Amino acid sequence: MKHYLHYDRDQLDRQYNVRAGIPRFQDIFDSWNETARAYRQQHEVRTNLHYGAHRLQALDYFPATQADAPLLVFIHGGYWRSLDKDDFSHLAGPCHEAGIAVAMINYRLAPEVDMPEIVGDVRLAFSWLYRQAAQLGFNADDIYVAGHSAGGHLAAILAATDWQDSGLPDNAVKGLCSVSGLYDLEPIRLCYLNEALQLDQSQVQQFSPLHHLPRLPMPVVLSAGGAESAEFHRQLAAYGLRLQAAGFPVRQVRLADGHHLDVIGKLADKDNELAQALVALIRA
């Protein structure tokens, strides 16, 4: 029985169960954590700056060597329910070498909180950073957002946010990079992931970037691992086409290989085309 598009429920679950298709995925997570810890030990960083009262409402800030630098705000993945900013510190490397400050943000996770609260957290973190620009030493008028997987979804939500109620300018976000992002939450509502997320149809409509493009023109970089499931590539293609039809300059970095977790290594490698595309987005 078809459950979503041409998938039955089991097939849809397999499309989004990335861990099931990656042998020894925990070893990859452990490697990220070790590499990220080493990066923090070797570079200047201000850790666990709190933008809210909850322990996960915190961020790490990697300053650029020069004042008034652009800022990249990076949001980690984990299907809105796992992982941590501390696993991704090394992704700051290519941007740091290019003179770009980086903020790695945490947010509360499902099932402790729902999607509106998760989105509220990343918006609050962004607003806090914007207002702290002078104290932290970056340019508030030159902020970009990026994320991987669920973090790509949240970065796209930030790019589409109406900042009026927060007292920020409409163009607070200057560009978006989303890697292996999720832009349509309907299949998420219909697969195993919703056991933790508890999305309803109104939340799918409200928080799907496919239905809410950025309010102002901005450059966008999209990518996904070449070996990722068909659903990740369908989501990327649908969002990219919607953006292009609306006149957004979209660069798709087509990776020849790599599964859902491999792309993290590509983002951390200054010589990889994906990391170079992110830096170029900011430095263009």
Helices and strands as residue ranges (DSSP letters): H 9-16, G 19-21, H 25-42, E 46-50, E 58-62, E 69-75, G 85-87, G 89-91, H 92-97, E 101-105, H 115-131, H 133-136, E 138-148, H 150-159, G 164-166, E 173-179, H 186-190, H 194-197, H 201-207, G 209-211, E 220-224, H 230-245, E 250-254, H 262-268, H 273-283
